[in-house]
Amino acid sequence: MGPLDAIWHLSNFFLPALGLGALAAGLAKLLWRRELAAIPYRRLAWPACAACAAVVLAGLVLLGRDGKMATYAAMVAACALTLWWRGFGPGR
């Protein structure tokens, strides 16, 4: 595998995590417009993306391969928990 193939491999591995974190943060800002008006988008999106990426990596280590539905379910739960913590919880 060449370096360009490795870059594509890693980007495709983390792309669902980054996409979910960014999309969920944007939808949270849209749905709870008044409550999250004081919190910048980046303050919601970066931790959500990081949590999703950590779950995808943990799913690869624990389950032995990527793309398992359990990993994606855990990624959704981690994203929701992170957005709640940063937007409404004590981490606000």
C-alpha positions as a printed Julia matrix, in Angstrom:
92×3 Matrix{Float64}:
   0.0    0.0    0.0
   1.41   3.35  -1.0
   1.19   6.57   1.01
  -1.7    7.91  -1.05
  -3.65   4.69  -0.52
  -3.0    4.9    3.22
  -4.31   8.47   3.32
  -7.48   7.46   1.46
  -7.9    4.45   3.74
  -7.65   6.55   6.92
  -9.87   9.31   5.57
 -12.58   6.82   4.62
 -12.25   5.18   8.04
 -12.84   8.44   9.94
 -15.24  10.12   7.48
 -18.47   8.69   9.01
 -17.37   9.9   12.44
 -16.52  13.39  11.23
 -19.67  13.6    9.15
 -21.93  12.51  11.99
 -20.32  14.93  14.45
 -20.57  17.88  12.09
 -24.11  17.09  10.93
 -25.42  16.42  14.43
 -23.93  19.66  15.78
 -25.51  21.62  12.94
 -28.9   20.02  13.46
 -28.69  20.63  17.21
 -27.96  24.31  16.57
 -30.92  24.41  14.18
 -33.41  22.61  16.43
 -32.47  24.34  19.7
 -31.76  27.73  18.19
 -32.47  29.84  21.28
 -30.9   27.53  23.84
 -27.66  27.07  21.87
 -27.36  30.6   20.49
 -24.52  31.5   22.85
 -22.49  28.4   22.02
 -20.42  28.55  18.82
 -20.8   25.76  16.27
 -17.16  24.75  16.57
 -17.51  24.28  20.33
 -20.21  21.7   19.65
 -18.81  20.08  16.51
 -15.18  19.42  17.48
 -15.91  17.43  20.66
 -18.69  15.51  18.88
 -16.37  14.6   16.01
 -13.61  13.62  18.43
 -15.97  11.4   20.44
 -17.22   9.7   17.28
 -13.68   9.14  16.02
 -12.67   7.64  19.37
 -15.64   5.26  19.28
 -14.85   4.16  15.71
 -11.26   3.48  16.72
 -12.37   1.61  19.86
 -14.81  -0.42  17.78
 -11.99  -1.45  15.46
  -9.81  -2.49  18.39
 -12.53  -4.29  20.37
 -14.48  -5.93  17.54
 -11.59  -6.65  15.2
 -12.97  -4.87  12.12
 -14.68  -1.66  11.18
 -18.19  -1.21   9.86
 -20.02  -3.16  12.57
 -23.5   -1.93  13.46
 -22.64  -1.99  17.17
 -19.85   0.49  16.51
 -22.16   2.81  14.62
 -24.8    2.6   17.36
 -22.17   3.45  19.96
 -20.98   6.3   17.75
 -24.49   7.8   17.65
 -24.84   7.45  21.42
 -21.43   9.04  22.05
 -22.25  11.91  19.7
 -25.58  12.57  21.4
 -24.05  12.42  24.86
 -21.23  14.78  23.87
 -23.63  17.28  22.31
 -25.84  17.18  25.39
 -22.83  17.66  27.67
 -21.48  20.61  25.68
 -24.85  22.2   25.0
 -27.04  21.59  28.02
 -25.1   19.68  30.69
 -22.64  20.75  33.34
 -19.87  21.02  30.7
 -21.59  24.1   29.27
